[in-house]
Amino acid sequence: MRVRLFILACLLGGAGGLVGSILGGAFGQRGLFAGGVIGGALVAPFTASVARWRGWIAPGQFLGTALGAALGFLLAALIAVNTLSSPVGPVLSTALIGIGALMGSSQGKH
């Protein structure tokens, strides 16, 4: 279940960042970055809802998982923005979303 939670968090956070960037891109370069950060930070916590629905986490783990995914996304965005000259940084930083969700889920009541 932990592998599934990790993958789900990475996918949802990345998708939120992508869609937010696309929507924000209509407002220029700053909008592109702001939209990506806002989109990912809002969607990454949705990981906890899906994981609870699927039975991957207990209800007491919901808040920790949601906060962990959101904080992981924000850290990933910070790293991605500062390593845009190479695709390695942005791609690998996505793993921080999943790591944040896993760490957050371990803080709740099982």
N, C-alpha and C positions, 0 to 999 in steps of 0.2 A: 504494500500500500504506500510505503514511503517513496518508492520510485515513481509511482503514479502521481503522487502529490507533487513531487519535484518537477516532473515533466509538465503537469497541468499548470503549475505556477509560472514556469518559464514560457509556456505557450500563451497563456492568457495575458501575462504582463507584456510580453513582446507584441502581441496583437493589439493591445490597448495603446502601446507606444506608437505603433505603426499607424493605426487609424487616427490617433490624435495628431501625429505629424502631418498626415495627409490633409486633415481638416484645417490644422493651423497653418499649413503652407499657403493657404489662400491669403494670409495676412503677412506674408514675407518671411524672411529668414528668422526673425525673432518669434514669429507665430509658429513656425515649423518646430522650433525647439520647445517653446512653451506648450504647444499642443501635444507634443510627444510626452513630455513630463507629466502633464495633467492627465492625459489619456491613460497612460500606464499606471499612474498612482491611483486612479479611480477604478481601473479594471482589475489590477493585480489582486486586491482584496476579495474579488469575486471568487477567487480560488477557494476560499474558505467555505463559501456557500455551496459550491459544487462538491467539494470534498465531504462536507457534512451530509449532503443529500445522498452521495454515493456510499456513505458509511465508512469513509477512510479516516475520518476524525470523529471524536466524540463531541457532543455539543459544548462541553467545557473547554475544548481546544479551539473553538471558532475564533474568538477575539485574538488570541495569540497568533493564529495562522494568518488571519487577515492583516494584522499589523506587521507581522514578519514579512509577508509578501510585499506590502506597500513600502516598507523601509528597504527591503532588498532591491526593489525596483528603483527607488531614489538613488541608492548607492550605485546601482548598475548604470543609471543615466549619467551620473557624475563621471564615472569612469569612461563611459562610451563617448561623451562629449570631449573629454580630454585626450582621447586616443583615436580620433577620427582619421588620422593619417594612415592608419593600418586597420584592416578589417578584423584583426585578431582581438583587439580590446573590446570593441562593441559586441562581437559574437560571444566571447567568453564571459563578458560581464553579465550577460543574460542569466547565467547560472546563479548569480547572486539572488535573483528573485526566488528561485526554487530553494536555495539554501536558507533564505530568510523565512520562507513558509515552513520549512522543516524545523528550523530553530524555534519559531513561534509556536508551532504545534506541540513541541515538547514542553512548553511552559504551562499549558492548560491542564485541566483535570481530565484524566483518561477514563 
